[in-house]
Amino acid sequence: MPEKLEELVRAALAAAQSVGELPEFDVADMGFERPADSSNGDWSSTVAMRSARLAHCAPAKIAQAIVAHLPEDPALAKVEVAGPGFINFYLNTASANDIFRVVRESGDDFARSDIGAGKKIQVEFVSANPVGPLHIGHGRWAALGDSLCNVLERAGYDVEREYYINDHGSQMDVFGHSISKRYLQLLELMGEGKSCEEAVAALLADREAYVADEEDAHPETHPYTDAFNEALGGNAYAGDYIVDLAARFVASDGDALAGATEDERCAFFRERGYKMMLESIRETCHKARCDFDVWFSERSLYEKGPDGTSAVDRALAKLDELGYLFRDEAGALWFRSTDFGDDKDRVLIKTNGEYTYFASDVAYHWNKFQRVDHVIDLWGADHHGYIKRIRSVCEALGYPDQFEVVLGQLVNLLRDGVPVRMSKRKGTMVAFDELLEEVGADATRYTLVAKSNNQMIDFDIEAVKRQDNTNPVYYVQYAHARICSILRRAAGVDADEAAKLGMDEVARRAVGEDYDLGLLTDPTEAALARKLAELPGLVDSCARDRAPFRLTHYAEDLAGHFHSFYAACQVIPGAGRPLDGGLSHARLAAVDACRRVLALTLNMIGVTAPQVM
């Protein structure tokens, strides 16, 4: 409808100019929007205010001239000029309700746009070190990042989801040594006559005693954990999963590595443990309905090619060629980040020849721009200070304004309002995989997307699991399931038949081929139509502002409008409750349109739309 109205306004403007009532000028944007108050029309245009300077004329005069020359159209009930120059359009009932038909005929293409124009855009998110399981903070990034990608795709972008594997650096050696020490401890316990399972239980009990003994008053209760910490100088990965990994190696390799040097064991466990952990991360992401197109290994940046150089070498050589590198007196290599507004220059290679993390990031982001047009990185808020240096190097390499960062706040985990304690001493957090198992992917994703990335989230496990209308995801999903039930009854099929037929076919049978939307005159029907019509614009704004959280608010509003409509309007005839067949079919069409939009909105945030609850 906005497109049609824009054609009418442009025709009226041209007519007013042709007879000299308005001077010649051209306006690119007619400024159509939905008035917040429906008493101000179905659509409103601000074209008169937008063109006042161009026309050297008062907005009200421009608006009056446009309305005077507006071509007649059967969709319009009336057009009024209001305030300083708003042009308010009131549609007749059938035209105002036409969105129900548009939704049903558009199918999955409803609310698609081409604002992205096929631009290749990469979103990199989660990217946790492959040395431990994902926790709920990573889970927020999985839900947010994947939902953002879904929105961008619907807005016409060519999207690539990428996970950066931090598999190069000292943390990998710490990981290998941690497994190695636990492996030796398991063998020690097994040498005392314990089975592998008993040895694992003993180490875990020892760790629990260590955690409980916060004052270290009873070291005799946790000798193995003390020995573990002492051997690794406190620099270790101490979670239960390390014991579990060590046990897997005992099961597969026995004591074959007992006689190896520590460095040999570290290398062995580092590489195999890394592969196991990465596979676990992949599985967790998949359970969260977050699958990546690219898993990019940091190590690959340091692999030498046929010419004897690595991606890092080539990236630094490029910066050097551009004049942005220098060495200090001690021999360290620096990037002139201050040339681009950073507060200080940044070191790339230390005096001992060791590459910094920044060196990897330089090469990595240069690699990204060889593949895509625009890059979005999702980082935790604690990385805020890192943005300027990466933006600076992207600009230095010739990609200004093509790199952006979306920062996110923490997630507070609660159970019945009580914070779930995260113990640094224990060395573990609640694994995201465990949360998905307890809460389910639907409720988890919905909750983690429901707030702006700039806001902290209180994730109350018990509240999120609750199956009543106080739980937003349940409220929205129940509306969809209720609609499916209505359509099944109207079509005369049960849930099993509907599952075989598919809900689109069930709806086709329920609604029929012909229906008159002009019969829908109840205020709740009008409100439902207006709400459905908001989604295309909302998708574009979510993509533009990187704000998929707005979809959850929309879904809840739409569910509320449906429930209000259903309370006010009878949809199908019942015993002792006759209903005109034409009105029933029109209302069923509205109900089906609502079903489709609810499902579409939920799917964009990675949440299912159940047919039965």
C-alpha positions as CSV (number, residue, x, y, z in Angstrom):
1,M,0.0,0.0,0.0
2,P,2.7,2.6,0.7
3,E,4.1,2.1,-2.8
4,K,0.6,2.7,-4.3
5,L,0.1,5.8,-2.2
6,E,3.5,7.1,-3.2
7,E,2.5,6.8,-6.9
8,L,-0.7,8.8,-6.2
9,V,1.3,11.5,-4.3
10,R,3.9,11.8,-7.1
11,A,1.1,12.1,-9.7
12,A,-0.6,14.8,-7.6
13,L,2.7,16.7,-7.1
14,A,3.4,16.6,-10.9
15,A,-0.1,17.9,-11.6
16,A,0.2,20.7,-9.1
17,Q,3.5,21.7,-10.7
18,S,2.2,21.5,-14.2
19,V,-0.5,24.1,-13.6
20,G,1.9,26.4,-11.6
21,E,0.4,25.9,-8.1
22,L,3.8,24.6,-7.0
23,P,7.3,25.3,-8.3
24,E,9.4,22.5,-9.9
25,F,11.3,20.4,-7.3
26,D,11.8,16.7,-6.7
27,V,11.6,14.8,-3.4
28,A,13.3,11.4,-3.2
29,D,11.5,10.2,0.0
30,M,7.7,10.7,0.4
31,G,8.0,10.0,4.1
32,F,5.3,7.5,4.5
33,E,4.7,6.0,7.9
34,R,2.0,4.4,10.1
35,P,0.5,7.0,12.5
36,A,0.8,5.8,16.1
37,D,-2.8,6.9,16.6
38,S,-5.2,5.2,14.1
39,S,-7.5,8.2,14.3
40,N,-4.8,10.0,12.2
41,G,-5.3,7.6,9.3
42,D,-3.9,4.4,8.1
43,W,-0.9,6.0,6.5
44,S,0.6,9.5,6.8
45,S,3.1,11.3,4.5
46,T,5.5,14.1,5.6
47,V,6.4,15.0,2.0
48,A,5.1,18.6,2.5
49,M,7.5,19.2,5.4
50,R,10.4,17.5,3.5
51,S,10.0,19.7,0.5
52,A,9.3,23.1,2.1
53,R,12.8,24.4,1.6
54,L,13.0,23.1,-2.0
55,A,9.7,24.7,-2.8
56,H,10.3,27.9,-0.8
57,C,6.7,27.4,0.4
58,A,4.8,26.6,3.6
59,P,4.3,22.9,4.2
60,A,0.6,23.3,4.7
61,K,0.2,25.0,1.2
62,I,2.2,22.2,-0.4
63,A,0.1,19.6,1.3
64,Q,-3.2,21.3,0.3
65,A,-2.0,21.4,-3.3
66,I,-1.1,17.8,-3.4
67,V,-4.5,16.7,-1.9
68,A,-6.3,19.0,-4.4
69,H,-4.7,17.2,-7.3
70,L,-4.7,13.7,-5.8
71,P,-6.1,11.1,-8.4
72,E,-9.2,9.3,-7.3
73,D,-8.6,5.8,-6.1
74,P,-11.2,3.2,-4.8
75,A,-8.9,2.2,-1.9
76,L,-9.1,5.7,-0.3
77,A,-12.0,6.6,1.9
78,K,-10.7,10.1,2.6
79,V,-7.5,12.2,2.7
80,E,-6.9,15.1,5.1
81,V,-4.2,17.7,5.8
82,A,-3.4,17.9,9.5
83,G,-1.1,19.9,11.7
84,P,1.8,21.7,10.0
85,G,1.4,19.7,6.8
86,F,0.8,16.0,7.4
87,I,-1.2,14.3,4.7
88,N,-3.2,11.6,6.3
89,F,-4.7,8.7,4.2
90,Y,-7.7,6.8,5.4
91,L,-8.3,3.5,3.5
92,N,-11.7,1.8,3.0
93,T,-12.3,-1.3,5.1
94,A,-11.4,-3.8,2.3
95,S,-8.2,-2.0,1.5
96,A,-7.1,-1.6,5.1
97,N,-7.6,-5.3,5.6
98,D,-5.9,-6.3,2.3
99,I,-2.7,-7.0,4.4
100,F,-4.4,-10.3,5.3
101,R,-4.5,-11.3,1.7
102,V,-1.0,-10.0,1.0
103,V,0.4,-12.1,3.9
104,R,-1.3,-15.3,2.8
105,E,-0.3,-14.9,-0.9
106,S,3.3,-13.8,-0.1
107,G,4.0,-16.9,2.0
108,D,7.6,-17.0,3.1
109,D,8.4,-14.0,1.0
110,F,6.4,-11.6,3.2
111,A,8.5,-9.0,4.8
112,R,11.4,-9.6,2.5
113,S,13.2,-6.5,1.1
114,D,16.2,-5.6,-1.0
115,I,17.7,-2.9,1.2
116,G,20.8,-5.1,1.4
117,A,21.0,-5.3,-2.4
118,G,22.9,-8.6,-2.2
119,K,25.8,-7.0,-0.4
120,K,28.2,-9.7,1.0
121,I,28.3,-9.2,4.8
122,Q,30.1,-11.4,7.3
123,V,29.0,-11.7,10.9
124,E,31.6,-13.3,13.3
125,F,30.3,-14.3,16.7
126,V,30.8,-16.7,19.6
127,S,34.4,-17.4,18.7
128,A,35.2,-18.9,22.1
129,N,38.6,-20.5,22.7
130,P,38.4,-24.2,22.0
131,V,39.7,-25.1,25.5
132,G,36.4,-25.5,27.3
133,P,32.7,-25.8,26.9
134,L,30.5,-22.8,25.9
135,H,28.8,-21.0,28.8
136,I,25.7,-18.8,28.8
137,G,27.6,-15.7,27.8
138,H,28.6,-17.5,24.6
139,G,25.0,-18.6,24.3
140,R,23.8,-15.1,24.2
141,W,26.2,-14.4,21.3
142,A,25.0,-17.5,19.5
143,A,21.3,-16.5,19.8
144,L,21.9,-12.8,19.0
145,G,24.4,-13.4,16.2
146,D,22.3,-16.1,14.4
147,S,19.1,-14.0,14.8
148,L,20.9,-10.9,13.4
149,C,22.0,-13.0,10.4
150,N,18.5,-14.2,9.8
151,V,17.2,-10.6,9.8
152,L,20.0,-9.4,7.5
153,E,19.2,-12.2,5.0
154,R,15.5,-11.3,5.0
155,A,16.6,-7.7,4.3
156,G,18.4,-8.7,1.2
157,Y,22.0,-9.2,2.4
158,D,24.2,-12.1,1.3
159,V,25.2,-13.3,4.8
160,E,28.2,-15.4,5.9
161,R,28.2,-16.7,9.5
162,E,31.8,-17.2,10.8
163,Y,33.3,-18.7,14.0
164,Y,37.0,-17.7,14.6
165,I,38.8,-20.5,16.3
166,N,41.4,-19.2,18.7
167,D,43.7,-22.2,18.3
168,H,47.1,-20.5,18.3
169,G,48.9,-19.2,21.3
170,S,49.8,-20.0,24.9
171,Q,46.3,-20.9,26.0
172,M,46.5,-24.0,23.9
173,D,49.7,-25.1,25.7
174,V,48.0,-24.5,29.1
175,F,45.1,-26.6,27.9
176,G,47.5,-29.5,26.9
177,H,49.4,-29.4,30.2
178,S,46.1,-29.3,32.2
179,I,44.9,-32.6,30.5
180,S,48.4,-34.1,30.9
181,K,48.4,-33.6,34.7
182,R,45.0,-35.0,35.1
183,Y,45.9,-38.0,32.9
184,L,48.9,-38.8,35.2
185,Q,46.7,-38.4,38.3
186,L,44.2,-40.8,36.9
187,L,46.9,-43.4,36.2
188,E,48.3,-42.9,39.7
189,L,44.9,-43.7,41.2
190,M,44.4,-46.6,38.9
191,G,47.8,-47.9,40.0
192,E,46.4,-48.1,43.5
193,G,43.7,-50.5,42.3
194,K,40.9,-48.2,41.3
195,S,39.0,-48.5,38.0
196,C,39.1,-45.6,35.6
197,E,35.5,-44.6,36.7
198,E,36.5,-44.8,40.4
199,A,39.6,-42.7,39.7
200,V,37.5,-40.1,37.9
201,A,35.1,-40.0,40.9
202,A,38.0,-39.6,43.3
203,L,39.5,-36.6,41.4
204,L,36.1,-34.9,41.1
205,A,35.4,-35.5,44.9
206,D,38.9,-34.1,45.6
207,R,38.0,-31.0,43.5
208,E,34.7,-30.5,45.3
209,A,36.5,-30.6,48.6
210,Y,38.9,-28.0,47.3
211,V,36.1,-25.8,46.3
212,A,34.3,-26.1,49.6
213,D,37.6,-25.4,51.6
214,E,37.8,-21.8,50.6
215,E,40.1,-20.9,53.5
216,D,42.4,-23.9,52.7
217,A,42.0,-25.1,56.3
218,H,41.9,-28.8,55.3
219,P,44.4,-29.4,52.5
220,E,44.4,-33.1,53.4
221,T,41.0,-33.3,51.8
222,H,42.1,-32.1,48.3
223,P,45.7,-33.2,47.7
224,Y,45.2,-33.9,44.0
225,T,43.8,-30.5,43.2
226,D,46.5,-28.8,45.2
227,A,49.1,-30.9,43.3
228,F,47.4,-30.0,40.0
229,N,47.5,-26.3,40.8
230,E,51.1,-26.4,42.0
231,A,52.4,-28.3,39.0
232,L,50.8,-25.7,36.6
233,G,51.6,-22.7,38.7
234,G,48.0,-21.8,39.1
235,N,47.8,-21.3,35.3
236,A,45.5,-24.1,34.3
237,Y,42.0,-25.1,33.1
238,A,40.5,-26.6,36.2
239,G,36.9,-27.6,35.2
240,D,35.4,-31.0,35.5
241,Y,35.6,-31.4,31.7
242,I,39.4,-31.6,31.9
243,V,39.1,-34.7,34.1
244,D,36.6,-36.1,31.6
245,L,38.9,-35.5,28.7
246,A,41.8,-37.1,30.5
247,A,39.6,-40.1,31.2
248,R,38.8,-40.4,27.5
249,F,42.5,-40.6,26.8
250,V,43.0,-43.2,29.5
251,A,40.2,-45.3,27.9
252,S,41.7,-45.0,24.4
253,D,45.4,-45.0,25.1
254,G,45.9,-46.6,28.5
255,D,49.2,-45.7,30.1
256,A,51.0,-45.4,26.7
257,L,51.9,-41.7,27.4
258,A,53.0,-42.2,31.0
259,G,56.7,-42.5,29.9
260,A,56.7,-39.6,27.5
261,T,58.2,-36.2,28.3
262,E,55.8,-33.5,29.6
263,D,56.3,-31.6,26.4
264,E,55.4,-34.6,24.3
265,R,52.3,-35.3,26.4
266,C,51.3,-31.7,26.2
267,A,51.5,-31.6,22.4
268,F,49.6,-34.9,22.2
269,F,46.8,-33.9,24.5
270,R,46.7,-30.3,23.2
271,E,46.0,-31.4,19.6
272,R,43.5,-34.3,20.3
273,G,41.8,-32.5,23.2
274,Y,41.4,-29.4,21.0
275,K,39.7,-31.5,18.3
276,M,37.4,-33.0,20.9
277,M,36.5,-29.6,22.4
278,L,35.9,-28.1,19.0
279,E,33.5,-30.9,18.1
280,S,31.7,-30.4,21.4
281,I,31.4,-26.7,20.6
282,R,30.0,-27.4,17.2
283,E,27.4,-29.8,18.7
284,T,26.4,-27.2,21.3
285,C,26.0,-24.5,18.6
286,H,23.9,-26.9,16.5
287,K,21.6,-27.7,19.5
288,A,21.2,-23.9,19.8
289,R,20.2,-23.9,16.1
290,C,23.3,-21.8,15.3
291,D,25.3,-23.4,12.5
292,F,28.2,-21.6,10.9
293,D,29.2,-21.3,7.3
294,V,32.9,-20.9,8.1
295,W,35.0,-22.1,11.0
296,F,38.2,-20.1,10.6
297,S,41.4,-21.3,12.3
298,E,43.8,-18.8,13.7
299,R,46.6,-21.2,13.1
300,S,46.0,-21.0,9.3
301,L,47.2,-17.4,9.5
302,Y,50.7,-18.6,10.5
303,E,51.0,-21.4,8.0
304,K,53.7,-20.8,5.4
305,G,52.6,-20.8,1.7
306,P,54.7,-21.8,-1.3
307,D,56.4,-18.5,-1.2
308,G,57.6,-19.1,2.3
309,T,55.3,-16.4,3.8
310,S,52.2,-16.6,6.1
311,A,49.1,-14.5,6.1
312,V,50.4,-12.6,9.1
313,D,53.7,-12.0,7.2
314,R,51.9,-10.7,4.2
315,A,49.5,-8.4,6.2
316,L,52.4,-6.9,8.1
317,A,54.3,-6.4,4.9
318,K,51.3,-4.6,3.4
319,L,51.2,-2.2,6.4
320,D,54.9,-1.7,6.2
321,E,54.6,-0.9,2.5
322,L,51.9,1.7,3.4
323,G,54.2,3.3,5.9
324,Y,52.3,2.4,9.1
325,L,54.9,0.2,10.9
326,F,58.0,1.1,12.8
327,R,60.5,-0.6,15.2
328,D,61.5,0.8,18.6
329,E,65.0,0.7,20.0
330,A,64.4,-2.7,21.6
331,G,63.4,-4.2,18.2
332,A,59.7,-4.5,18.8
333,L,57.4,-3.9,15.7
334,W,54.6,-1.4,16.1
335,F,51.6,-0.2,14.1
336,R,51.0,3.5,13.9
337,S,47.5,3.3,15.3
338,T,47.6,6.9,16.5
339,D,47.6,8.0,12.8
340,F,43.9,6.9,12.9
341,G,42.9,8.5,16.2
342,D,43.8,5.7,18.6
343,D,45.2,6.8,21.9
344,K,48.5,5.0,21.4
345,D,50.4,2.9,18.9
346,R,50.0,-0.9,19.1
347,V,52.7,-3.6,19.2
348,L,52.6,-6.4,16.7
349,I,55.8,-8.3,17.4
350,K,57.4,-8.2,20.9
351,T,61.1,-7.7,21.4
352,N,61.5,-11.5,21.9
353,G,60.0,-12.1,18.5
354,E,56.7,-13.3,19.8
355,Y,53.6,-12.2,17.8
356,T,50.8,-10.5,19.8
357,Y,47.1,-11.3,19.5
358,F,46.8,-8.1,17.6
359,A,49.1,-9.4,14.8
360,S,46.6,-12.3,14.3
361,D,43.7,-9.9,14.3
362,V,45.4,-7.7,11.6
363,A,45.9,-10.7,9.3
364,Y,42.5,-12.1,10.1
365,H,40.5,-8.9,9.3
366,W,42.5,-8.4,6.1
367,N,41.6,-11.9,5.1
368,K,37.9,-11.1,5.8
369,F,37.9,-8.3,3.4
370,Q,39.3,-10.5,0.7
371,R,36.0,-12.4,1.0
372,V,33.2,-10.0,1.9
373,D,32.2,-6.4,1.5
374,H,31.3,-5.6,5.1
375,V,32.3,-7.1,8.5
376,I,30.4,-7.2,11.8
377,D,32.1,-8.6,14.9
378,L,30.1,-9.4,18.0
379,W,32.2,-8.9,21.1
380,G,31.7,-8.7,24.8
381,A,31.5,-5.2,26.4
382,D,34.9,-5.8,28.1
383,H,36.5,-5.7,24.6
384,H,35.4,-2.1,24.1
385,G,38.9,-0.7,24.2
386,Y,40.0,-3.1,21.4
387,I,37.6,-1.6,18.8
388,K,39.7,1.5,17.9
389,R,42.8,-0.5,17.0
390,I,41.0,-2.9,14.8
391,R,39.1,-0.1,13.1
392,S,42.3,1.7,12.6
393,V,44.0,-1.2,10.9
394,C,41.0,-1.8,8.7
395,E,41.2,1.8,7.6
396,A,44.9,1.6,7.0
397,L,44.4,-1.4,4.8
398,G,41.9,0.5,2.7
399,Y,38.5,-0.6,4.2
400,P,37.1,2.5,6.0
401,D,33.6,2.3,7.3
402,Q,33.4,-1.4,6.3
403,F,34.1,-2.8,9.8
404,E,31.7,-2.5,12.8
405,V,31.4,-4.0,16.3
406,V,28.3,-4.9,18.2
407,L,29.0,-5.0,21.9
408,G,27.0,-7.1,24.3
409,Q,26.5,-7.1,28.0
410,L,26.7,-10.0,30.5
411,V,24.0,-12.5,31.4
412,N,23.1,-13.0,35.0
413,L,22.0,-16.6,35.7
414,L,19.4,-17.1,38.4
415,R,17.2,-19.8,39.7
416,D,13.9,-18.7,41.2
417,G,15.4,-15.2,41.6
418,V,18.5,-16.4,43.4
419,P,21.8,-15.9,41.5
420,V,23.6,-19.0,40.5
421,R,27.1,-18.7,41.9
422,M,30.0,-18.8,39.4
423,S,33.0,-20.0,41.3
424,K,36.5,-18.9,40.0
425,R,38.0,-21.3,42.6
426,K,35.9,-24.1,41.1
427,G,37.0,-23.2,37.6
428,T,33.7,-23.8,36.0
429,M,30.6,-22.0,34.9
430,V,27.2,-23.4,33.9
431,A,27.7,-25.0,30.5
432,F,25.5,-23.7,27.8
433,D,24.9,-27.3,26.7
434,E,23.4,-28.1,30.1
435,L,21.2,-25.1,30.0
436,L,19.9,-26.1,26.6
437,E,19.1,-29.5,28.0
438,E,17.2,-28.2,31.0
439,V,15.4,-25.2,29.4
440,G,15.2,-26.1,25.7
441,A,16.4,-24.2,22.7
442,D,13.2,-22.3,22.1
443,A,13.0,-20.6,25.5
444,T,16.7,-20.2,25.7
445,R,17.1,-18.4,22.4
446,Y,14.0,-16.3,22.9
447,T,15.2,-15.1,26.3
448,L,18.7,-14.4,25.1
449,V,17.5,-12.3,22.2
450,A,14.7,-10.5,24.0
451,K,16.7,-7.5,25.2
452,S,19.0,-5.1,23.4
453,N,22.6,-6.2,23.3
454,N,23.4,-3.1,25.3
455,Q,21.4,-4.4,28.3
456,M,22.3,-7.0,30.8
457,I,20.0,-10.1,30.9
458,D,18.7,-11.7,34.0
459,F,18.2,-15.3,32.9
460,D,16.0,-17.0,35.5
461,I,16.0,-20.7,34.7
462,E,12.8,-21.5,36.5
463,A,10.9,-18.5,35.1
464,V,12.1,-19.3,31.5
465,K,10.8,-22.9,31.9
466,R,7.4,-21.8,33.2
467,Q,4.5,-22.7,30.9
468,D,2.0,-19.9,31.5
469,N,1.4,-16.5,30.1
470,T,4.0,-14.9,32.4
471,N,6.6,-16.5,30.2
472,P,6.8,-14.4,27.0
473,V,8.0,-17.3,24.7
474,Y,5.1,-19.5,26.0
475,Y,2.6,-16.7,25.5
476,V,3.7,-16.2,21.8
477,Q,4.0,-19.9,21.0
478,Y,0.6,-20.5,22.6
479,A,-1.0,-17.9,20.3
480,H,0.4,-19.8,17.3
481,A,-0.8,-23.1,18.6
482,R,-4.3,-21.7,19.4
483,I,-4.5,-20.4,15.8
484,C,-3.6,-23.8,14.4
485,S,-6.3,-25.4,16.6
486,I,-8.9,-23.0,15.2
487,L,-7.9,-23.7,11.6
488,R,-7.9,-27.5,12.2
489,R,-11.5,-27.3,13.6
490,A,-12.6,-25.1,10.6
491,A,-11.0,-27.6,8.2
492,G,-12.4,-30.6,10.0
493,V,-9.1,-32.3,10.6
494,D,-7.3,-33.5,13.7
495,A,-3.7,-32.8,14.7
496,D,-2.3,-36.0,13.1
497,E,-4.0,-35.2,9.8
498,A,-2.8,-31.6,10.0
499,A,0.8,-32.7,10.6
500,K,0.6,-34.8,7.4
501,L,-1.1,-32.1,5.3
502,G,0.9,-29.2,6.6
503,M,-0.8,-26.1,8.1
504,D,-0.8,-24.2,4.8
505,E,-3.1,-26.8,3.3
506,V,-5.2,-27.0,6.4
507,A,-5.6,-23.2,6.2
508,R,-6.5,-23.4,2.5
509,R,-9.3,-25.9,3.3
510,A,-10.5,-23.8,6.3
511,V,-10.5,-20.4,4.5
512,G,-11.6,-21.4,1.0
513,E,-10.7,-19.6,-2.2
514,D,-13.0,-16.6,-1.9
515,Y,-13.4,-14.3,1.1
516,D,-14.5,-10.7,1.5
517,L,-12.2,-8.7,3.8
518,G,-14.6,-5.8,3.6
519,L,-16.7,-7.7,6.1
520,L,-14.1,-7.2,8.9
521,T,-15.2,-4.1,10.6
522,D,-14.5,-4.8,14.3
523,P,-11.8,-2.5,15.8
524,T,-9.8,-5.5,16.9
525,E,-9.7,-6.7,13.3
526,A,-8.4,-3.3,12.2
527,A,-5.8,-3.3,14.9
528,L,-4.7,-6.8,13.9
529,A,-4.3,-5.7,10.3
530,R,-2.2,-2.7,11.3
531,K,0.0,-4.8,13.4
532,L,0.7,-7.3,10.6
533,A,1.5,-4.5,8.2
534,E,4.3,-3.3,10.6
535,L,6.6,-6.3,10.0
536,P,8.2,-5.3,6.7
537,G,9.3,-2.0,8.1
538,L,10.3,-3.6,11.3
539,V,12.6,-6.1,9.6
540,D,14.3,-3.3,7.8
541,S,14.9,-1.3,11.0
542,C,16.1,-4.4,12.8
543,A,18.6,-5.0,10.0
544,R,19.7,-1.4,9.8
545,D,20.1,-1.0,13.6
546,R,21.5,-4.5,14.2
547,A,18.6,-5.0,16.6
548,P,16.8,-8.4,16.3
549,F,15.5,-8.0,19.9
550,R,12.7,-5.9,18.5
551,L,11.2,-9.0,16.9
552,T,10.4,-10.4,20.4
553,H,8.5,-7.3,21.3
554,Y,6.6,-7.4,18.1
555,A,5.8,-11.1,18.5
556,E,4.3,-10.4,22.0
557,D,2.3,-7.4,20.7
558,L,1.0,-9.5,17.8
559,A,0.0,-12.3,20.1
560,G,-1.8,-9.8,22.3
561,H,-3.7,-8.4,19.3
562,F,-4.7,-11.9,18.3
563,H,-6.0,-12.8,21.7
564,S,-8.0,-9.5,21.9
565,F,-9.4,-10.2,18.4
566,Y,-10.4,-13.7,19.3
567,A,-12.0,-12.6,22.6
568,A,-14.1,-10.0,20.7
569,C,-14.9,-11.8,17.4
570,Q,-16.4,-15.3,16.8
571,V,-14.5,-17.0,14.1
572,I,-16.3,-20.3,13.3
573,P,-19.9,-21.3,13.9
574,G,-20.6,-23.4,17.0
575,A,-23.5,-25.2,18.6
576,G,-26.1,-22.5,19.4
577,R,-23.7,-19.9,18.0
578,P,-24.5,-19.4,14.3
579,L,-22.2,-17.2,12.2
580,D,-22.5,-15.9,8.7
581,G,-20.3,-18.1,6.4
582,G,-18.8,-15.1,4.6
583,L,-17.8,-13.4,7.8
584,S,-16.4,-16.7,9.1
585,H,-14.2,-17.2,6.1
586,A,-12.9,-13.6,6.2
587,R,-12.0,-14.0,9.9
588,L,-10.3,-17.3,9.2
589,A,-8.2,-15.6,6.5
590,A,-7.2,-13.0,9.2
591,V,-6.4,-15.8,11.6
592,D,-4.3,-17.6,9.1
593,A,-2.4,-14.4,8.2
594,C,-1.6,-13.9,11.9
595,R,-0.4,-17.5,12.1
596,R,2.0,-17.0,9.2
597,V,3.5,-13.8,10.6
598,L,3.9,-15.2,14.1
599,A,5.7,-18.2,12.7
600,L,7.9,-16.0,10.5
601,T,8.8,-13.7,13.4
602,L,9.7,-16.6,15.7
603,N,11.7,-18.3,12.9
604,M,13.8,-15.2,12.5
605,I,15.0,-15.5,16.1
606,G,15.5,-19.3,15.8
607,V,12.4,-20.3,17.8
608,T,9.9,-22.9,16.6
609,A,6.2,-22.2,16.1
610,P,4.4,-25.2,17.6
611,Q,1.1,-26.4,16.1
612,V,0.0,-28.1,19.4
613,M,0.7,-27.2,23.0
